[in-house]
């Protein structure tokens, strides 16, 4: 027989390919399970009209249409994975004397992932976030709303990223790194998580924490050695190597990086000195925010 039966809580659908007239039937009656077997309560089947088409031809036409129009197919690889999970659960249920497995799937994602990118299981992605070409988000990663993840980016596992974070192309955010809200990671900048790596000597239990605080900007090709903290709204110049703490609002560059000035919330350089003893005040020439400096600590006062 060429039949397919789908049993639900309230109805049963049967597809009968050998029936010369009607092939799809709906049974509105309830299904009783007796000794682990489905037993329908007898009731007249209702034939459902379906458009007659050659299935393989329709699939090929839909496939070509998706390629030319770039629209999402009716079923894709994720659909196939869901089917495999259900079949695996059915097999496990048989082994466990009919244990019930329930599945819930999100039908509409509120974020975008390009088809060439991979998102592992147990990943949380916030609304409005976009993940572009050839990127990989590993398990147990949490990402806030409205992030923008560029091409060829690897994040995780076990990484926490805040909201409105922008990560440009060719960046790897390894386990041990925390990015707070509004952080900017420039193209090809580098994080590390082990201070003395060896290929032949695993150190997965020695990952050091790196914290990048709210609003900080990390310039292109900069390198952040693990175990450091980048202060709020700090500005790391392109190509800099960070090997120690960076204060809030500090502008640093060089190898190794040194404090070269101070930056406003908006990204404009402030007229404050680098003296470790001075007490000064300054107003941003762009946004007019006001700051005070005491030694190597800068505070926004209005």
C-alpha positions as CSV (number, residue, x, y, z in Angstrom):
1,X,0.0,0.0,0.0
2,X,1.1,3.6,-0.7
3,X,-0.5,5.4,2.2
4,X,0.6,8.1,4.6
5,X,-1.3,8.6,7.8
6,X,-0.8,11.6,10.1
7,X,-2.6,11.4,13.5
8,X,-3.3,14.5,15.5
9,X,-5.1,15.2,18.8
10,X,-8.4,15.9,17.1
11,X,-8.1,14.8,13.5
12,X,-6.4,12.3,11.3
13,X,-5.3,12.9,7.7
14,X,-4.7,10.0,5.3
15,X,-3.0,10.2,1.9
16,X,-3.9,7.2,-0.4
17,X,-1.9,7.3,-3.6
18,X,-3.5,4.2,-5.1
19,X,-7.1,5.6,-4.9
20,X,-8.0,6.5,-8.5
21,X,-10.3,9.4,-7.5
22,X,-9.7,11.1,-4.2
23,X,-6.3,10.7,-2.6
24,X,-6.4,12.9,0.6
25,X,-9.0,12.3,3.3
26,X,-9.7,14.0,6.7
27,X,-11.1,12.2,9.7
28,X,-12.6,14.6,12.2
29,X,-13.2,12.0,14.9
30,X,-11.0,11.5,17.9
31,X,-8.2,8.9,17.9
32,X,-8.1,6.5,20.9
33,X,-4.9,4.8,21.9
34,X,-5.5,1.2,22.9
35,X,-2.4,-0.8,24.0
36,X,-0.2,1.8,22.3
37,X,-2.0,1.5,19.0
38,X,-4.2,4.2,17.4
39,X,-7.8,3.2,17.1
40,X,-10.1,5.7,15.3
41,X,-13.7,6.2,16.3
42,X,-15.6,5.3,13.1
43,X,-16.9,8.3,11.1
44,X,-17.2,9.1,7.5
45,X,-14.0,10.5,5.9
46,X,-14.1,13.8,4.1
47,X,-12.2,14.0,0.9
48,X,-10.0,17.0,0.4
49,X,-9.5,18.4,-3.0
50,X,-5.9,18.9,-4.1
51,X,-4.5,20.3,-7.4
52,X,-3.2,17.5,-9.6
53,X,0.5,18.1,-10.5
54,X,3.5,16.1,-11.2
55,X,5.3,16.3,-7.7
56,X,8.9,16.2,-9.0
57,X,8.2,18.8,-11.7
58,X,6.7,21.1,-9.1
59,X,9.7,20.7,-6.7
60,X,12.1,21.5,-9.6
61,X,10.1,24.6,-10.6
62,X,10.0,25.8,-7.0
63,X,13.8,25.2,-6.6
64,X,14.6,27.2,-9.7
65,X,12.2,30.0,-8.7
66,X,14.0,30.3,-5.3
67,X,17.4,30.5,-7.0
68,X,16.3,33.2,-9.4
69,X,14.2,35.3,-7.0
70,X,16.4,34.7,-3.8
71,X,13.2,33.9,-1.8
72,X,13.2,31.4,1.0
73,X,12.1,27.9,0.0
74,X,9.0,26.3,1.5
75,X,11.2,23.7,3.1
76,X,14.9,23.9,3.7
77,X,17.7,22.2,5.6
78,X,16.2,23.3,8.9
79,X,13.0,21.6,7.9
80,X,14.9,18.4,7.2
81,X,16.7,18.6,10.6
82,X,13.3,19.0,12.3
83,X,12.0,15.8,10.6
84,X,15.1,13.9,11.6
85,X,14.7,15.0,15.2
86,X,11.1,13.8,15.2
87,X,12.0,10.4,13.7
88,X,14.8,10.1,16.3
89,X,12.3,10.9,19.1
90,X,9.9,8.3,17.6
91,X,12.6,5.7,17.7
92,X,13.5,6.6,21.3
93,X,9.8,6.5,22.3
94,X,9.5,3.0,21.1
95,X,12.6,2.0,23.1
96,X,11.1,3.7,26.2
97,X,7.7,2.0,26.1
98,X,5.8,4.8,24.5
99,X,7.3,7.8,26.4
100,X,5.8,11.0,24.9
101,X,8.1,13.6,23.4
102,X,6.8,17.1,22.6
103,X,8.4,19.6,20.2
104,X,7.9,23.3,19.8
105,X,9.4,25.2,17.0
106,X,9.6,28.9,16.3
107,X,7.8,29.7,13.2
108,X,8.9,33.2,12.5
109,X,12.4,34.4,13.5
110,X,12.8,38.0,14.4
111,X,16.4,38.1,13.4
112,X,18.3,37.5,10.1
113,X,20.9,34.7,9.4
114,X,22.4,34.5,5.9
115,X,22.0,31.1,4.3
116,X,25.8,30.5,4.3
117,X,26.1,31.0,8.1
118,X,25.7,28.4,10.8
119,X,24.0,28.8,14.1
120,X,24.4,26.0,16.6
121,X,21.8,24.7,19.1
122,X,21.2,26.6,22.4
123,X,22.0,30.0,20.9
124,X,20.0,33.1,21.9
125,X,19.8,35.8,19.3
126,X,18.0,39.1,19.9
127,X,15.4,40.7,17.8
128,X,16.6,42.7,14.9
129,X,20.1,41.2,14.9
130,X,21.7,40.4,11.5
131,X,24.3,37.7,10.8
132,X,25.9,37.9,7.4
133,X,27.9,35.6,5.1
134,X,30.0,32.6,6.2
135,X,29.8,33.2,10.0
136,X,29.4,30.6,12.7
137,X,27.7,31.2,16.1
138,X,28.7,28.3,18.5
139,X,26.6,26.8,21.2
140,X,25.6,28.6,24.4
141,X,26.2,32.0,22.9
142,X,23.8,34.9,23.9
143,X,23.5,37.9,21.7
144,X,21.3,41.0,22.3
145,X,19.0,43.0,20.1
146,X,20.0,44.8,16.9
147,X,23.5,43.5,16.6
148,X,25.3,43.4,13.2
149,X,27.7,40.5,12.6
150,X,29.8,40.8,9.5
151,X,31.3,38.3,7.1
152,X,33.5,35.4,8.3
153,X,32.9,36.0,12.0
154,X,33.1,33.2,14.6
155,X,31.5,33.7,18.0
156,X,31.6,31.3,21.0
157,X,31.0,28.9,22.5
158,X,29.7,30.3,25.8
159,X,30.1,34.0,24.8
160,X,27.8,36.8,25.9
161,X,27.3,39.8,23.6
162,X,25.1,42.8,24.5
163,X,22.7,44.8,22.3
164,X,23.6,47.0,19.3
165,X,27.1,45.4,19.0
166,X,28.8,45.7,15.6
167,X,31.4,43.1,14.7
168,X,33.1,43.7,11.4
169,X,34.5,41.1,9.0
170,X,37.1,38.4,10.0
171,X,36.7,38.6,13.8
172,X,36.7,35.7,16.2
173,X,35.1,36.2,19.6
174,X,36.3,33.3,21.7
175,X,35.1,31.8,25.0
176,X,36.0,34.1,27.9
177,X,35.1,37.3,26.0
178,X,32.2,39.5,27.1
179,X,31.0,42.4,25.0
180,X,28.7,44.9,26.6
181,X,26.1,47.0,24.8
182,X,27.2,49.3,21.9
183,X,30.7,47.8,21.4
184,X,32.3,48.2,18.0
185,X,34.8,45.6,16.8
186,X,36.7,46.7,13.7
187,X,37.7,44.5,10.8
188,X,40.2,41.7,11.6
189,X,40.8,42.8,15.2
190,X,41.9,39.9,17.4
191,X,40.8,38.5,20.8
192,X,42.7,35.8,22.7
193,X,41.7,33.6,25.7
194,X,45.0,31.9,26.7
195,X,48.1,33.8,27.6
196,X,50.6,31.0,26.9
197,X,49.1,28.7,24.2
198,X,50.7,25.4,23.1
199,X,49.2,23.1,20.5
200,X,50.4,20.0,22.4
201,X,49.3,21.3,25.8
202,X,45.6,21.9,26.2
203,X,44.6,24.8,28.4
204,X,40.8,24.9,28.1
205,X,40.5,25.2,31.9
206,X,42.8,28.3,31.9
207,X,40.8,30.7,29.7
208,X,41.1,34.2,31.0
209,X,38.2,36.7,31.0
210,X,38.3,39.7,28.7
211,X,35.6,42.4,29.3
212,X,34.8,45.1,26.8
213,X,32.6,47.6,28.5
214,X,29.7,49.6,27.1
215,X,30.3,51.7,24.0
216,X,34.0,50.9,23.5
217,X,35.5,50.9,20.0
218,X,38.2,48.4,19.0
219,X,40.0,49.6,15.8
220,X,40.9,47.4,12.8
221,X,43.7,44.9,13.3
222,X,44.0,45.7,17.0
223,X,44.9,42.8,19.3
224,X,43.4,42.4,22.8
225,X,45.5,40.1,25.1
226,X,43.2,38.0,27.4
227,X,42.6,39.0,31.0
228,X,42.2,42.7,30.3
229,X,39.3,45.1,30.7
230,X,38.5,47.8,28.2
231,X,36.7,50.7,29.9
232,X,33.4,52.3,28.8
233,X,33.7,54.4,25.6
234,X,37.4,53.7,25.4
235,X,38.9,54.0,21.9
236,X,41.5,51.5,20.7
237,X,43.5,52.7,17.7
238,X,44.0,50.5,14.6
239,X,46.8,48.0,15.0
240,X,47.2,48.6,18.8
241,X,48.2,45.8,21.1
242,X,46.4,45.9,24.5
243,X,48.2,44.1,27.3
244,X,46.8,46.0,30.3
245,X,43.6,47.7,31.6
246,X,42.3,50.6,29.6
247,X,40.4,53.3,31.5
248,X,37.0,54.7,30.6
249,X,37.1,57.2,27.7
250,X,40.8,56.6,27.1
251,X,42.3,56.8,23.6
252,X,45.1,54.3,23.2
253,X,47.3,53.2,20.3
254,X,50.7,51.8,19.7
255,X,52.6,48.6,20.4
256,X,52.2,48.1,23.3
257,X,49.3,50.6,23.5
258,X,49.6,53.7,25.7
259,X,47.2,56.4,26.6
260,X,47.3,59.1,23.9
261,X,44.3,61.2,24.9
262,X,40.6,61.0,25.8
263,X,37.5,60.5,23.8
264,X,33.9,61.7,24.1
265,X,30.8,59.5,24.1
266,X,30.3,60.6,20.5
267,X,33.8,59.7,19.3
268,X,35.4,63.2,19.3
269,X,38.8,63.7,20.9
270,X,38.6,65.8,24.1
271,X,41.1,68.5,25.1
272,X,42.3,66.8,28.2
273,X,46.0,66.1,29.0
274,X,47.6,62.7,29.7
275,X,49.1,63.8,33.0
276,X,48.5,61.3,35.8
277,X,48.3,64.2,38.4
278,X,46.1,66.8,36.7
279,X,42.5,67.8,37.5
280,X,40.8,69.2,34.4
281,X,37.5,69.9,32.7
282,X,36.6,69.8,29.0
283,X,33.6,70.2,26.7
284,X,33.2,68.2,23.6
285,X,33.4,70.4,20.5
286,X,30.8,68.2,18.7
287,X,28.0,67.2,21.1
288,X,28.8,69.7,23.9
289,X,28.9,67.0,26.6
290,X,31.1,68.0,29.6
291,X,33.7,66.0,31.4
292,X,36.1,66.2,34.3
293,X,39.4,64.4,34.7
294,X,41.2,63.4,37.9
295,X,44.5,61.7,37.3
296,X,43.7,58.9,34.8
297,X,40.0,58.8,35.6
298,X,37.5,60.7,33.3
299,X,33.9,61.2,34.2
300,X,31.0,62.6,32.2
301,X,29.3,65.4,34.2
302,X,26.6,66.6,31.8
